[in-house]
């Protein structure tokens, strides 16, 4: 299934569907496929992506379409990140903030009480989130310079 065929497939599903939850999943798929079409990919990369789309078996009918397509969208995004290094905008920032919060809470608990700092947990969370955001933005900038960020339309 080519990228254009997949885009047309999901556009047809949107027109035939009334549930907004399913329409959102289809729209997310379309945005991702269009971003791939406009991204500078080599012929072998496009061929690999199209083969993976075939492997997802998008045209197989299922009882719970929304959950099925959400799962397949997640698998497809994971494939793009693992095999091609392609990520969405601010991907690393989100991960950095989450990791910073976790490590900041841990640091606040470990060092807040022994050092006599009131609200060590809160202070640790704030600084952890700040450091995570800085590191994440740096990684996002590196990914953008390497043309690894998919710009959704």
N, C-alpha and C positions, 0 to 999 in steps of 0.2 A: 504494500500500500504506500503510495507516494505521499509526500507532505500535503500536496494539493488535494488528493483524494480524501485524505483524513480530514482536512479542513471542511471539504464539502459534506462529508459524512456527518460531522458534528453540526454543521449549519442546518442540515436536514432534520437532525434530531431536535434542534431547538425549535424549529417551526412546528414540529409535531408534538411538542411537549408543553403542558400547562403548569407543571410543578416548578416553582421557582428554584428549589434546591437542585433539581436536575439541570435546569437551564444554567445555573451558576457553574456547575462542573463542566458542562459542555463549553461554556464561554471561556473558562480557564484553559481548557484543552486548545481551543481555537487561538487564544492569545499566545500560548506557548508555541503552537505550530507556525503561526505567522512570524513570531520572533525568530524561529529557526530558518524560515524561508528567507528572511532579510539579513541573517547573520552570514558572514563570509565563511562558509564551510567548504572543505574540499569534496570532490566527488566520492571518495571512499568514505568520508564521514557521513555524507548524506545517504549513501547506500547502506551503511551500518545502522543508521537511525531508522531508515525505512524498513530494514529487515527486523529491527526490534519492534516497530509498530505492527508488523505482520505477526510477530510472536505474541503480542498482547491479545490477539484475537478480539479486536474491538467489535466485530460484527456478530459475535455470538450472543444470542438472546439470553437474558437472565431475568429472574423474578424481581430482584432489587437492583434496578439500573443505577440509581444514584450511588449506592455504596460500592457497587462493582466498578463504576467508572472513576470514583474517587480513589479507589485502591489502585486501579491501573494508571491514573495520573501520577500518583505517588511513586509507583514503580518506574514510570517513564522519567520522572524528574531525577530519581535516584540513579537511573542508568545514564542520563545526560551528565550528571555530576561525576559519577565514578569513571565512566569510559572516556568522556570528552572534556571533563573539567568545566562544563558550562553551569553557571549558577545564575540565580535571579538577582535583581538589584538589591543591595543591602543584605545579602545572605549572611555574610560573615559578621556584620554588625549585630544582627539578631542573635546569632550564636554567641558572640562575644559578650553581649549584655547578659544573656542567661547564665553563661559560665561565670561571669564576673559577680553576679548576684550570689551564686552558690558559694564561690570561694570567699567572697566578701563576708557573707554570713558566718562562715566557718572561722575566718580570721577574727571577726568581731567577737565571737563566742570564746575563742581561745585566748585572745590577747586583751579583750575588753575588761574582764573582771580582774585578772592578775595585775594589770596596770592601773586599776582604779578608775577606768573611764566609764562614766555613766552613758547609757545607751550605746554601748559598744557594738551591739548587733546592728543598729540603724546606721551608725557611722561606717561600719564594715561593709554594709550593703551599698551605701552611697559610693564609697571609694571603689569597691569592687565593680559596680556597674560602670563607673567612670573609666576605670582602666580597661574593662572589657570592651566598652564602646570605642576607646582610642585604638586598641589592638584590632578590633573588628573593622573599623574604618580604614586602617592601614592595609589590611588584607583585601578589603573591597577595592581600594585604589590599585593595588597590585594586580588584582584580577581584571580590572578595567583596562589597565595598561597592556595586559597580555591578551586582550580581546576575548575574555572568557565570561563576560556578563551578557546575558540575554536581555535585550531591551524590549519589553512587552509593549505592544502597540495599543 
